[in-house]
């Protein structure tokens, strides 16, 4: 009886395996071609992506070389600097925002060095208004443009433009704070300029040249016998 059951079980397993083979063959005949097509498409897509990455890397390296060459040319005399302007103008349309910002700032700097203040200010203002560029680049461009245009700007326009940077702790506090304090003096408000000069003189992160000037101006503006601590608080600064 046991032998009969084992024979029956073996027969069932053989039929089941045969059925599975037949089913697999049917599935392969029906869907095998599409499976191969899908695998091939996936391999082609991966290969294409890798190729795209390689091309992008090659182009980025090419732009890096172009920028380095342009930097060298801007310091190689008038004729070389003229060639650099063309290269930098091309980099202003680069896909990477960093290269666009650097190209604009370098063109503006070269124009300022060449004595073209109007052209330099226009390029700096163009960079400052370009919201595709990172904020540090735009802040630097704003600061540079203000330095160039300071003498022709209304004092309040200078103050408003640099308001967010002319505060202790801001990376651009040194230059922005000094320009703002000078604008306050130009506007006839020394009582607002003095606390800025004092803050600049105390801020260790500010360049020594600016700290020295600020210290001298703050001392010159402090009434005889009045301690520096008697100065009013910085406009816009948090209360202590």
Secondary structure as UniProt FT lines:
FT   HELIX           2..74
FT   HELIX           78..91
FT   TURN            92..93
FT   HELIX           97..113
FT   TURN            114..115
FT   HELIX           117..129
FT   TURN            131..132
FT   HELIX           135..149
FT   HELIX           150..152
FT   HELIX           155..162
FT   TURN            163..165
FT   TURN            168..169
FT   TURN            171..172
FT   HELIX           173..186
FT   TURN            187..188
FT   HELIX           190..202
FT   TURN            204..205
FT   HELIX           208..221
FT   TURN            224..225
FT   HELIX           228..230
FT   TURN            235..236
//
